[in-house]
Amino acid sequence: MKRLRVASSLLFLSGFLLLYYAYYLASPIYLTFAIFNMGLGYGVGIENKTAIKVALIYAGVTFFFALLFLIAGNPMALIEVAISFFIIHDILSYIKAVVKEEEGEEKPKGETKD
C-alpha cells in the first residue's frame, strides 16, 4: 500500500483549484501557489522528508486561515478547510506509522541487560 496517497492527491487537487483561480482572476500569485502545491504534492508522493514537513506546516497554516474565512461567513472556504484537514490527518498518521516502525527496529530481540 502506498502511503500518503490521500495527502498527495489532495495537494494536487488544491493546486488545480488554485490554477483555476489563477486563470479566472489572471493572478500570478495564485499561479505561484498552484505550482507550490503541485510541487509539494509530488514531494509528498515520493515521501521526501523535507516536503512532508513543509506540507504539514503549509496545510496547518492554510487550515487556520481557511477556518477564519469560514467563520467570517465565506461558505466556499469549507472546501479548503476540508482539504487541509485531510492532508494534516494523512501526514500525521504517516508520521505515527513511521515512528512505530522505527521503534520496532531499534529494539533488538533476545537481548537482555545484565
C-alpha positions as CSV (number, residue, x, y, z in Angstrom):
1,M,0.0,0.0,0.0
2,K,1.4,3.4,-1.0
3,R,1.4,5.7,2.0
4,L,0.5,9.4,1.7
5,R,-1.7,8.8,-1.3
6,V,-4.5,11.0,0.1
7,A,-2.3,13.9,1.0
8,S,-0.5,13.8,-2.3
9,S,-3.8,13.7,-4.2
10,L,-5.3,16.5,-2.2
11,L,-2.3,18.7,-2.7
12,F,-2.6,18.2,-6.4
13,L,-6.4,18.9,-6.2
14,S,-5.7,22.1,-4.3
15,G,-3.1,23.1,-6.9
16,F,-5.6,22.6,-9.7
17,L,-8.2,24.7,-7.8
18,L,-5.6,27.4,-7.5
19,L,-4.8,27.1,-11.2
20,Y,-8.5,27.7,-11.9
21,Y,-8.4,30.8,-9.7
22,A,-5.2,32.0,-11.4
23,Y,-6.8,31.6,-14.8
24,Y,-10.1,33.2,-13.7
25,L,-8.6,36.2,-11.9
26,A,-5.4,36.4,-14.1
27,S,-3.3,36.5,-10.9
28,P,0.3,35.4,-10.8
29,I,0.1,34.9,-7.0
30,Y,-2.5,32.1,-7.4
31,L,-0.3,30.6,-10.1
32,T,2.7,30.7,-7.7
33,F,0.8,28.9,-5.0
34,A,-0.6,26.4,-7.5
35,I,2.9,25.4,-8.6
36,F,3.9,25.3,-5.0
37,N,1.0,23.0,-4.1
38,M,1.8,20.7,-7.0
39,G,5.4,20.6,-6.1
40,L,4.6,19.7,-2.5
41,G,2.2,17.0,-3.8
42,Y,5.0,15.4,-5.9
43,G,7.4,15.6,-2.9
44,V,4.9,14.1,-0.5
45,G,4.1,11.4,-3.1
46,I,7.7,10.2,-3.2
47,E,7.9,10.5,0.6
48,N,10.6,13.2,0.7
49,K,11.0,14.1,4.4
50,T,11.5,17.9,3.8
51,A,8.5,18.1,1.5
52,I,6.4,16.2,4.2
53,K,7.4,18.7,6.9
54,V,6.8,21.7,4.7
55,A,3.4,20.3,3.5
56,L,2.4,19.7,7.2
57,I,3.2,23.3,8.1
58,Y,1.6,24.7,4.9
59,A,-1.6,22.7,5.4
60,G,-1.8,23.8,9.1
61,V,-1.5,27.5,8.1
62,T,-3.9,27.0,5.2
63,F,-6.4,25.3,7.6
64,F,-6.1,28.1,10.1
65,F,-6.8,30.9,7.6
66,A,-9.5,29.0,5.7
67,L,-11.2,28.4,9.1
68,L,-11.1,32.1,9.8
69,F,-12.6,32.8,6.4
70,L,-15.3,30.2,7.1
71,I,-16.1,31.8,10.5
72,A,-16.2,35.2,8.8
73,G,-19.0,34.0,6.6
74,N,-17.4,32.6,3.4
75,P,-19.0,29.2,2.8
76,M,-16.7,28.4,-0.1
77,A,-13.8,28.2,2.4
78,L,-15.3,24.9,3.7
79,I,-13.7,23.1,0.7
80,E,-10.2,24.4,1.6
81,V,-10.8,23.6,5.3
82,A,-11.8,20.0,4.5
83,I,-8.8,19.6,2.1
84,S,-6.3,20.9,4.6
85,F,-7.8,18.8,7.4
86,F,-7.5,15.6,5.4
87,I,-3.9,16.5,4.4
88,I,-3.0,17.1,8.0
89,H,-4.7,13.9,9.1
90,D,-2.9,11.8,6.5
91,I,0.5,13.2,7.2
92,L,0.1,12.8,11.0
93,S,-1.0,9.2,10.6
94,Y,2.0,8.6,8.3
95,I,4.4,10.1,10.9
96,K,2.8,7.9,13.6
97,A,3.3,4.7,11.4
98,V,6.9,5.7,10.7
99,V,7.7,6.3,14.3
100,K,6.2,2.9,15.3
101,E,8.3,1.2,12.6
102,E,11.5,2.9,13.8
103,E,10.8,1.9,17.4
104,G,10.3,-1.7,16.3
105,E,13.7,-1.7,14.5
106,E,15.6,-0.2,17.5
107,K,14.6,-2.9,20.0
108,P,16.8,-5.9,19.5
109,K,15.1,-9.2,20.1
110,G,16.5,-11.6,22.6
111,E,19.0,-9.2,24.1
112,T,18.8,-8.5,27.9
113,K,20.6,-6.1,30.1
114,D,22.9,-7.5,32.7
